[in-house]
Amino acid sequence: MDHEAVYRLEKAVAAARQAAHRAKLDNCDVGDIDEALAAVDQELAKPAPNKNTLTLYLNSVARSLLAAPTAEEARNQIDHALKASGLPATWQQ
């Protein structure tokens, strides 16, 4: 995965984290999102991030953010970052 893809994914993670904390979500939901994003951060820090892990967690986070209408931009950023990195964006299915 190239540096540009990692950068896009990191920006999407930051946007998702902000959106989750600003949205009116249950504290348990925010905690789950934070855990998933922490796993993504760990994966992105590796020299060769596992694409399946990134896909799983980021799609899960985007699905979780569907409960927050104010998180639309974060969902779109995740969607764009996944697709631009050659990863499947399946969260809308």
A tleap script that builds the chain and sets N, CA, C and O, in Angstrom:
source leaprc.protein.ff14SB
mol = sequence {
  NMET ASP HIE GLU ALA VAL TYR ARG LEU GLU
  LYS ALA VAL ALA ALA ALA ARG GLN ALA ALA
  HIE ARG ALA LYS LEU ASP ASN CYS ASP VAL
  GLY ASP ILE ASP GLU ALA LEU ALA ALA VAL
  ASP GLN GLU LEU ALA LYS PRO ALA PRO ASN
  LYS ASN THR LEU THR LEU TYR LEU ASN SER
  VAL ALA ARG SER LEU LEU ALA ALA PRO THR
  ALA GLU GLU ALA ARG ASN GLN ILE ASP HIE
  ALA LEU LYS ALA SER GLY LEU PRO ALA THR
  TRP GLN CGLN
}
set mol.1.N position { 0.856 -1.164 0.000 }
set mol.1.CA position { 0.000 0.000 0.000 }
set mol.1.C position { 0.906 1.231 0.000 }
set mol.1.O position { 1.846 1.321 0.790 }
set mol.2.N position { 0.617 2.165 -0.881 }
set mol.2.CA position { 1.486 3.334 -0.998 }
set mol.2.C position { 1.190 4.379 0.094 }
set mol.2.O position { 0.167 4.323 0.776 }
set mol.3.N position { 2.108 5.312 0.226 }
set mol.3.CA position { 2.000 6.328 1.278 }
set mol.3.C position { 0.755 7.199 1.118 }
set mol.3.O position { 0.152 7.619 2.105 }
set mol.4.N position { 0.380 7.463 -0.116 }
set mol.4.CA position { -0.811 8.276 -0.392 }
set mol.4.C position { -2.070 7.582 0.139 }
set mol.4.O position { -2.931 8.222 0.742 }
set mol.5.N position { -2.169 6.288 -0.087 }
set mol.5.CA position { -3.321 5.515 0.392 }
set mol.5.C position { -3.365 5.509 1.913 }
set mol.5.O position { -4.428 5.690 2.505 }
set mol.6.N position { -2.228 5.304 2.539 }
set mol.6.CA position { -2.166 5.304 4.004 }
set mol.6.C position { -2.589 6.672 4.532 }
set mol.6.O position { -3.343 6.756 5.502 }
set mol.7.N position { -2.116 7.734 3.907 }
set mol.7.CA position { -2.467 9.096 4.330 }
set mol.7.C position { -3.978 9.326 4.224 }
set mol.7.O position { -4.590 9.867 5.145 }
set mol.8.N position { -4.579 8.914 3.098 }
set mol.8.CA position { -6.040 9.071 2.918 }
set mol.8.C position { -6.794 8.313 3.998 }
set mol.8.O position { -7.761 8.823 4.565 }
set mol.9.N position { -6.349 7.098 4.279 }
set mol.9.CA position { -7.012 6.285 5.300 }
set mol.9.C position { -6.842 6.903 6.684 }
set mol.9.O position { -7.779 6.886 7.482 }
set mol.10.N position { -5.668 7.445 6.980 }
set mol.10.CA position { -5.452 8.103 8.272 }
set mol.10.C position { -6.365 9.317 8.429 }
set mol.10.O position { -6.902 9.553 9.512 }
set mol.11.N position { -6.542 10.079 7.365 }
set mol.11.CA position { -7.438 11.243 7.421 }
set mol.11.C position { -8.882 10.801 7.636 }
set mol.11.O position { -9.627 11.445 8.375 }
set mol.12.N position { -9.274 9.716 7.000 }
set mol.12.CA position { -10.623 9.183 7.173 }
set mol.12.C position { -10.832 8.703 8.606 }
set mol.12.O position { -11.906 8.892 9.177 }
set mol.13.N position { -9.819 8.089 9.180 }
set mol.13.CA position { -9.893 7.636 10.577 }
set mol.13.C position { -10.078 8.842 11.497 }
set mol.13.O position { -10.912 8.807 12.402 }
set mol.14.N position { -9.320 9.889 11.277 }
set mol.14.CA position { -9.430 11.098 12.104 }
set mol.14.C position { -10.828 11.704 11.988 }
set mol.14.O position { -11.412 12.121 12.988 }
set mol.15.N position { -11.360 11.753 10.777 }
set mol.15.CA position { -12.705 12.308 10.569 }
set mol.15.C position { -13.754 11.440 11.257 }
set mol.15.O position { -14.693 11.964 11.858 }
set mol.16.N position { -13.604 10.132 11.175 }
set mol.16.CA position { -14.556 9.219 11.809 }
set mol.16.C position { -14.511 9.351 13.328 }
set mol.16.O position { -15.546 9.344 13.994 }
set mol.17.N position { -13.311 9.472 13.860 }
set mol.17.CA position { -13.159 9.613 15.312 }
set mol.17.C position { -13.851 10.898 15.789 }
set mol.17.O position { -14.575 10.890 16.784 }
set mol.18.N position { -13.623 11.976 15.081 }
set mol.18.CA position { -14.252 13.260 15.426 }
set mol.18.C position { -15.766 13.158 15.332 }
set mol.18.O position { -16.483 13.597 16.231 }
set mol.19.N position { -16.249 12.577 14.241 }
set mol.19.CA position { -17.688 12.458 14.026 }
set mol.19.C position { -18.343 11.615 15.119 }
set mol.19.O position { -19.421 11.956 15.606 }
set mol.20.N position { -17.702 10.530 15.498 }
set mol.20.CA position { -18.257 9.645 16.528 }
set mol.20.C position { -18.379 10.380 17.858 }
set mol.20.O position { -19.352 10.187 18.586 }
set mol.21.N position { -17.408 11.211 18.174 }
set mol.21.CA position { -17.431 11.916 19.450 }
set mol.21.C position { -18.366 13.125 19.437 }
set mol.21.O position { -18.843 13.549 20.489 }
set mol.22.N position { -18.625 13.673 18.271 }
set mol.22.CA position { -19.553 14.803 18.164 }
set mol.22.C position { -21.003 14.351 18.063 }
set mol.22.O position { -21.914 15.062 18.489 }
set mol.23.N position { -21.210 13.179 17.504 }
set mol.23.CA position { -22.570 12.676 17.279 }
set mol.23.C position { -23.227 12.292 18.592 }
set mol.23.O position { -22.564 12.072 19.606 }
set mol.24.N position { -24.509 12.222 18.545 }
set mol.24.CA position { -25.262 11.812 19.725 }
set mol.24.C position { -25.456 10.298 19.674 }
set mol.24.O position { -26.559 9.799 19.447 }
set mol.25.N position { -24.352 9.583 19.893 }
set mol.25.CA position { -24.376 8.126 19.910 }
set mol.25.C position { -24.271 7.644 21.350 }
set mol.25.O position { -23.788 8.365 22.223 }
set mol.26.N position { -24.717 6.449 21.583 }
set mol.26.CA position { -24.571 5.798 22.876 }
set mol.26.C position { -23.081 5.673 23.194 }
set mol.26.O position { -22.280 5.414 22.296 }
set mol.27.N position { -22.702 5.853 24.458 }
set mol.27.CA position { -21.294 5.760 24.856 }
set mol.27.C position { -20.689 4.415 24.484 }
set mol.27.O position { -19.507 4.338 24.149 }
set mol.28.N position { -21.481 3.366 24.541 }
set mol.28.CA position { -21.010 2.035 24.172 }
set mol.28.C position { -20.647 2.005 22.679 }
set mol.28.O position { -19.627 1.435 22.293 }
set mol.29.N position { -21.489 2.620 21.854 }
set mol.29.CA position { -21.223 2.679 20.415 }
set mol.29.C position { -19.944 3.460 20.141 }
set mol.29.O position { -19.129 3.039 19.319 }
set mol.30.N position { -19.760 4.576 20.809 }
set mol.30.CA position { -18.554 5.383 20.622 }
set mol.30.C position { -17.324 4.577 21.051 }
set mol.30.O position { -16.286 4.634 20.391 }
set mol.31.N position { -17.433 3.845 22.129 }
set mol.31.CA position { -16.329 3.005 22.593 }
set mol.31.C position { -15.967 1.943 21.570 }
set mol.31.O position { -14.791 1.686 21.315 }
set mol.32.N position { -16.993 1.326 20.982 }
set mol.32.CA position { -16.748 0.310 19.952 }
set mol.32.C position { -16.074 0.920 18.727 }
set mol.32.O position { -15.158 0.328 18.156 }
set mol.33.N position { -16.528 2.100 18.328 }
set mol.33.CA position { -15.931 2.791 17.188 }
set mol.33.C position { -14.478 3.138 17.500 }
set mol.33.O position { -13.599 2.954 16.658 }
set mol.34.N position { -14.227 3.637 18.704 }
set mol.34.CA position { -12.857 3.970 19.103 }
set mol.34.C position { -11.948 2.743 19.055 }
set mol.34.O position { -10.802 2.834 18.614 }
set mol.35.N position { -12.457 1.600 19.508 }
set mol.35.CA position { -11.662 0.360 19.477 }
set mol.35.C position { -11.342 -0.047 18.041 }
set mol.35.O position { -10.215 -0.438 17.738 }
set mol.36.N position { -12.332 0.045 17.162 }
set mol.36.CA position { -12.113 -0.308 15.757 }
set mol.36.C position { -11.101 0.641 15.121 }
set mol.36.O position { -10.235 0.212 14.358 }
set mol.37.N position { -11.211 1.925 15.436 }
set mol.37.CA position { -10.284 2.899 14.860 }
set mol.37.C position { -8.874 2.716 15.417 }
set mol.37.O position { -7.895 2.948 14.708 }
set mol.38.N position { -8.765 2.309 16.657 }
set mol.38.CA position { -7.445 2.032 17.235 }
set mol.38.C position { -6.797 0.854 16.501 }
set mol.38.O position { -5.592 0.861 16.252 }
set mol.39.N position { -7.597 -0.149 16.160 }
set mol.39.CA position { -7.082 -1.300 15.412 }
set mol.39.C position { -6.618 -0.863 14.017 }
set mol.39.O position { -5.606 -1.351 13.513 }
set mol.40.N position { -7.358 0.051 13.406 }
set mol.40.CA position { -6.968 0.571 12.091 }
set mol.40.C position { -5.664 1.360 12.217 }
set mol.40.O position { -4.766 1.213 11.389 }
set mol.41.N position { -5.563 2.192 13.249 }
set mol.41.CA position { -4.326 2.951 13.474 }
set mol.41.C position { -3.128 2.013 13.595 }
set mol.41.O position { -2.075 2.252 13.003 }
set mol.42.N position { -3.302 0.940 14.372 }
set mol.42.CA position { -2.218 -0.037 14.550 }
set mol.42.C position { -1.822 -0.662 13.222 }
set mol.42.O position { -0.641 -0.833 12.920 }
set mol.43.N position { -2.829 -0.994 12.448 }
set mol.43.CA position { -2.566 -1.643 11.153 }
set mol.43.C position { -1.853 -0.676 10.203 }
set mol.43.O position { -0.920 -1.069 9.503 }
set mol.44.N position { -2.288 0.580 10.179 }
set mol.44.CA position { -1.684 1.570 9.283 }
set mol.44.C position { -0.241 1.890 9.678 }
set mol.44.O position { 0.536 2.358 8.846 }
set mol.45.N position { 0.120 1.645 10.919 }
set mol.45.CA position { 1.483 1.901 11.385 }
set mol.45.C position { 2.461 0.815 10.931 }
set mol.45.O position { 3.676 0.993 11.017 }
set mol.46.N position { 1.937 -0.285 10.457 }
set mol.46.CA position { 2.790 -1.383 10.006 }
set mol.46.C position { 3.367 -1.072 8.620 }
set mol.46.O position { 2.757 -0.334 7.846 }
set mol.47.N position { 4.537 -1.633 8.310 }
set mol.47.CA position { 5.129 -1.419 6.985 }
set mol.47.C position { 4.231 -1.931 5.846 }
set mol.47.O position { 4.205 -1.352 4.760 }
set mol.48.N position { 3.506 -3.010 6.104 }
set mol.48.CA position { 2.597 -3.582 5.103 }
set mol.48.C position { 1.254 -3.861 5.771 }
set mol.48.O position { 1.010 -4.975 6.236 }
set mol.49.N position { 0.376 -2.846 5.820 }
set mol.49.CA position { -0.925 -3.034 6.473 }
set mol.49.C position { -1.737 -4.150 5.812 }
set mol.49.O position { -1.713 -4.318 4.593 }
set mol.50.N position { -2.448 -4.898 6.636 }
set mol.50.CA position { -3.298 -5.972 6.135 }
set mol.50.C position { -4.572 -5.351 5.561 }
set mol.50.O position { -5.358 -4.735 6.280 }
set mol.51.N position { -4.756 -5.523 4.273 }
set mol.51.CA position { -5.895 -4.902 3.583 }
set mol.51.C position { -7.236 -5.456 4.069 }
set mol.51.O position { -8.221 -4.722 4.149 }
set mol.52.N position { -7.274 -6.744 4.390 }
set mol.52.CA position { -8.524 -7.342 4.874 }
set mol.52.C position { -8.929 -6.747 6.222 }
set mol.52.O position { -10.106 -6.480 6.462 }
set mol.53.N position { -7.955 -6.547 7.087 }
set mol.53.CA position { -8.238 -5.958 8.399 }
set mol.53.C position { -8.743 -4.537 8.243 }
set mol.53.O position { -9.722 -4.148 8.879 }
set mol.54.N position { -8.076 -3.756 7.396 }
set mol.54.CA position { -8.503 -2.371 7.164 }
set mol.54.C position { -9.917 -2.325 6.605 }
set mol.54.O position { -10.747 -1.529 7.044 }
set mol.55.N position { -10.179 -3.186 5.634 }
set mol.55.CA position { -11.502 -3.227 5.012 }
set mol.55.C position { -12.578 -3.570 6.036 }
set mol.55.O position { -13.616 -2.911 6.098 }
set mol.56.N position { -12.329 -4.592 6.831 }
set mol.56.CA position { -13.295 -5.033 7.835 }
set mol.56.C position { -13.627 -3.916 8.820 }
set mol.56.O position { -14.795 -3.590 9.030 }
set mol.57.N position { -12.591 -3.335 9.420 }
set mol.57.CA position { -12.823 -2.330 10.453 }
set mol.57.C position { -13.400 -1.027 9.903 }
set mol.57.O position { -14.314 -0.460 10.501 }
set mol.58.N position { -12.884 -0.550 8.782 }
set mol.58.CA position { -13.383 0.728 8.265 }
set mol.58.C position { -14.821 0.618 7.769 }
set mol.58.O position { -15.607 1.548 7.949 }
set mol.59.N position { -15.175 -0.498 7.153 }
set mol.59.CA position { -16.573 -0.681 6.745 }
set mol.59.C position { -17.478 -0.786 7.965 }
set mol.59.O position { -18.602 -0.284 7.951 }
set mol.60.N position { -17.002 -1.426 9.006 }
set mol.60.CA position { -17.770 -1.529 10.247 }
set mol.60.C position { -17.989 -0.150 10.871 }
set mol.60.O position { -19.094 0.167 11.311 }
set mol.61.N position { -16.948 0.656 10.907 }
set mol.61.CA position { -17.063 2.009 11.466 }
set mol.61.C position { -18.062 2.834 10.640 }
set mol.61.O position { -18.920 3.516 11.200 }
set mol.62.N position { -17.947 2.769 9.328 }
set mol.62.CA position { -18.870 3.530 8.477 }
set mol.62.C position { -20.315 3.096 8.718 }
set mol.62.O position { -21.213 3.935 8.782 }
set mol.63.N position { -20.541 1.786 8.854 }
set mol.63.CA position { -21.896 1.287 9.154 }
set mol.63.C position { -22.379 1.806 10.499 }
set mol.63.O position { -23.539 2.194 10.639 }
set mol.64.N position { -21.497 1.814 11.484 }
set mol.64.CA position { -21.866 2.310 12.814 }
set mol.64.C position { -22.220 3.789 12.774 }
set mol.64.O position { -23.086 4.243 13.521 }
set mol.65.N position { -21.560 4.532 11.915 }
set mol.65.CA position { -21.818 5.969 11.816 }
set mol.65.C position { -23.115 6.299 11.075 }
set mol.65.O position { -23.530 7.458 11.038 }
set mol.66.N position { -23.757 5.287 10.485 }
set mol.66.CA position { -25.052 5.523 9.836 }
set mol.66.C position { -26.086 6.020 10.851 }
set mol.66.O position { -27.032 6.719 10.485 }
set mol.67.N position { -25.909 5.666 12.105 }
set mol.67.CA position { -26.836 6.089 13.156 }
set mol.67.C position { -26.712 7.578 13.471 }
set mol.67.O position { -27.547 8.142 14.177 }
set mol.68.N position { -25.672 8.201 12.947 }
set mol.68.CA position { -25.443 9.631 13.213 }
set mol.68.C position { -25.530 10.419 11.907 }
set mol.68.O position { -24.575 10.437 11.130 }
set mol.69.N position { -26.665 11.069 11.663 }
set mol.69.CA position { -26.807 11.846 10.425 }
set mol.69.C position { -25.713 12.895 10.243 }
set mol.69.O position { -25.362 13.237 9.113 }
set mol.70.N position { -25.177 13.403 11.341 }
set mol.70.CA position { -24.135 14.427 11.260 }
set mol.70.C position { -22.787 13.849 10.822 }
set mol.70.O position { -21.847 14.606 10.580 }
set mol.71.N position { -22.678 12.536 10.718 }
set mol.71.CA position { -21.415 11.890 10.362 }
set mol.71.C position { -21.320 11.564 8.872 }
set mol.71.O position { -20.461 10.781 8.465 }
set mol.72.N position { -22.178 12.144 8.072 }
set mol.72.CA position { -22.188 11.846 6.634 }
set mol.72.C position { -20.835 12.117 5.976 }
set mol.72.O position { -20.364 11.304 5.181 }
set mol.73.N position { -20.218 13.231 6.291 }
set mol.73.CA position { -18.925 13.569 5.681 }
set mol.73.C position { -17.857 12.545 6.067 }
set mol.73.O position { -17.033 12.174 5.232 }
set mol.74.N position { -17.861 12.094 7.294 }
set mol.74.CA position { -16.897 11.084 7.731 }
set mol.74.C position { -17.128 9.770 6.983 }
set mol.74.O position { -16.172 9.117 6.564 }
set mol.75.N position { -18.388 9.385 6.817 }
set mol.75.CA position { -18.696 8.164 6.060 }
set mol.75.C position { -18.207 8.296 4.623 }
set mol.75.O position { -17.636 7.360 4.063 }
set mol.76.N position { -18.436 9.462 4.035 }
set mol.76.CA position { -17.994 9.690 2.661 }
set mol.76.C position { -16.468 9.644 2.553 }
set mol.76.O position { -15.925 9.146 1.567 }
set mol.77.N position { -15.793 10.159 3.554 }
set mol.77.CA position { -14.324 10.131 3.557 }
set mol.77.C position { -13.811 8.699 3.653 }
set mol.77.O position { -12.859 8.326 2.969 }
set mol.78.N position { -14.449 7.902 4.506 }
set mol.78.CA position { -14.070 6.493 4.610 }
set mol.78.C position { -14.301 5.804 3.271 }
set mol.78.O position { -13.437 5.070 2.790 }
set mol.79.N position { -15.458 6.038 2.671 }
set mol.79.CA position { -15.822 5.430 1.391 }
set mol.79.C position { -14.781 5.784 0.323 }
set mol.79.O position { -14.284 4.911 -0.388 }
set mol.80.N position { -14.465 7.059 0.227 }
set mol.80.CA position { -13.506 7.520 -0.782 }
set mol.80.C position { -12.116 6.934 -0.517 }
set mol.80.O position { -11.449 6.473 -1.443 }
set mol.81.N position { -11.679 6.953 0.745 }
set mol.81.CA position { -10.348 6.440 1.087 }
set mol.81.C position { -10.232 4.953 0.767 }
set mol.81.O position { -9.212 4.505 0.244 }
set mol.82.N position { -11.278 4.189 1.080 }
set mol.82.CA position { -11.268 2.760 0.770 }
set mol.82.C position { -11.161 2.542 -0.735 }
set mol.82.O position { -10.287 1.814 -1.205 }
set mol.83.N position { -12.057 3.177 -1.484 }
set mol.83.CA position { -12.086 2.975 -2.937 }
set mol.83.C position { -10.798 3.452 -3.601 }
set mol.83.O position { -10.272 2.775 -4.484 }
set mol.84.N position { -10.285 4.609 -3.186 }
set mol.84.CA position { -9.052 5.144 -3.778 }
set mol.84.C position { -7.841 4.275 -3.444 }
set mol.84.O position { -6.824 4.321 -4.137 }
set mol.85.N position { -7.956 3.491 -2.387 }
set mol.85.CA position { -6.864 2.595 -1.986 }
set mol.85.C position { -7.024 1.203 -2.596 }
set mol.85.O position { -6.213 0.312 -2.346 }
set mol.86.N position { -8.063 1.026 -3.386 }
set mol.86.CA position { -8.304 -0.260 -4.012 }
set mol.86.C position { -8.966 -1.270 -3.100 }
set mol.86.O position { -8.933 -2.474 -3.357 }
set mol.87.N position { -9.576 -0.764 -2.016 }
set mol.87.CA position { -10.248 -1.639 -1.055 }
set mol.87.C position { -11.763 -1.525 -1.250 }
set mol.87.O position { -12.256 -0.461 -1.622 }
set mol.88.N position { -12.503 -2.608 -1.005 }
set mol.88.CA position { -13.955 -2.561 -1.191 }
set mol.88.C position { -14.667 -1.763 -0.091 }
set mol.88.O position { -14.389 -1.913 1.098 }
set mol.89.N position { -15.574 -0.930 -0.529 }
set mol.89.CA position { -16.429 -0.176 0.401 }
set mol.89.C position { -17.792 -0.853 0.389 }
set mol.89.O position { -18.593 -0.645 -0.522 }
set mol.90.N position { -18.046 -1.668 1.413 }
set mol.90.CA position { -19.277 -2.479 1.442 }
set mol.90.C position { -20.252 -2.008 2.530 }
set mol.90.O position { -21.280 -2.648 2.749 }
set mol.91.N position { -19.952 -0.941 3.186 }
set mol.91.CA position { -20.730 -0.510 4.348 }
set mol.91.C position { -22.165 -0.120 4.017 }
set mol.91.O position { -23.011 -0.127 4.910 }
set mol.92.N position { -22.468 0.217 2.774 }
set mol.92.CA position { -23.830 0.625 2.408 }
set mol.92.C position { -24.726 -0.549 2.071 }
set mol.92.O position { -25.937 -0.386 1.922 }
set mol.93.N position { -24.142 -1.730 1.949 }
set mol.93.CA position { -24.930 -2.898 1.534 }
set mol.93.C position { -25.742 -3.450 2.664 }
set mol.93.O position { -26.461 -4.433 2.484 }
savepdb mol mol.pdb
quit
